[in-house]
Amino acid sequence: MPDSGFEGLLRELSPQVLGAVVRRYGHFDLAEDATQEALLAAATQWPSDGLPDNPRAWLITVASRRLTDLLRGEQARRRREDTVVQWTLPEEHLAPAADRRATDSDDTLVLLFLCCHPSLSPSSQIALTLRAVGGLTTAEIARAFLVPEATMTRRISRAKTGIKTSGVPFGMPPAADRMARLDAVLHVLYLVFTEGYASTSGPDLVRSELSAEAIRLARVVHRLLPDDSEVAGLLALMLLTDARRPARVGPDGTPVPMSEQDRSRWNTEYVAEGIALLSEALPNGPTGQFQIQAAIAALHDEAPSAEETDWPQIEALYELLLRLSDNPVVALNHAVAVGMVRGPREGLTALGRLGDRLPGDHRFHAARAHLLEMAGDTGEAVESYVEAARRAASLPHQRYLHSRAARLR
């Protein structure tokens, strides 16, 4: 089994192990530290010793032992504090062991709802879940939120403290509480998916393990809440977007624009499933952001060619989306749609209304470069492509943007 295979397995097991350890022992923050050390031990030992018969149980056992050490250390340091009487070492519990096969269930979804506890702010819910369930680094989460890494570090630390002090038991919340947390849960899954579909940093454009995990979790939530139209809309959006993944990376690893993709390589099964989900969801219940985004993705996927894309309808859907969300990225995509429908000058005007709402984000400059290129302003387009490349954290995006600039010179 190659190292890349171990890495994928560890990413898949990480939230399951953390969920099992938190369910068994509590202490969310210490459990996460213990889980990370177990993952590190696996990454070191498994390539040479071979894969255990039950990798999940192996990880839970190692994490449980490490948690015992951490709790003993905390007890030694804080023995005189009143809080220590509330702590119980793992071997003192009477419940079944966390790695016992009888309880060998996937606690990922429970962990997902725990991280979205209402005692946390929405931004903290999402950040913590991306860290604990999605396995993203703090830097990746910071880029997803368009905030400095130091700010995100503090936010995640406060979220861990909030989980620790809330006293909430580990388990699936009642139906009423699930609905209250659902918006944050869906937003989390969407961000995990987008980080996997278009990685914000590193050598690869796509991190398929992240997008696949987001789709898996979205399917789990959809099974849990089959009548919720926004859950269906999110799953449809993921499928319709991921359907294009086989054609969106060139031989050199750089992104291929949708207008230049070989559409015969798109995943037709995902397209059909996404459209079926969307068709069933739209007539039932209020229309939310994910359903509208899925409808936009469906229009792209159903177009036989880039030239036959229904841009007027896409522009109208983005206008509807802007009424529901003041997200600057939505406004940016709307500006591009305006440019495709009414001409690049109109698109540039719409883009200019964004002002400084996307500071440091390469996507603004890439969209501006594209519209300038359409308008025939080659010199300004080159400058914008170069500026976008300078701001992009992803190496494939940097190479692509530099190549676009070089082609226009």
Disulfide bonds with the S-S distance in Angstrom:
none
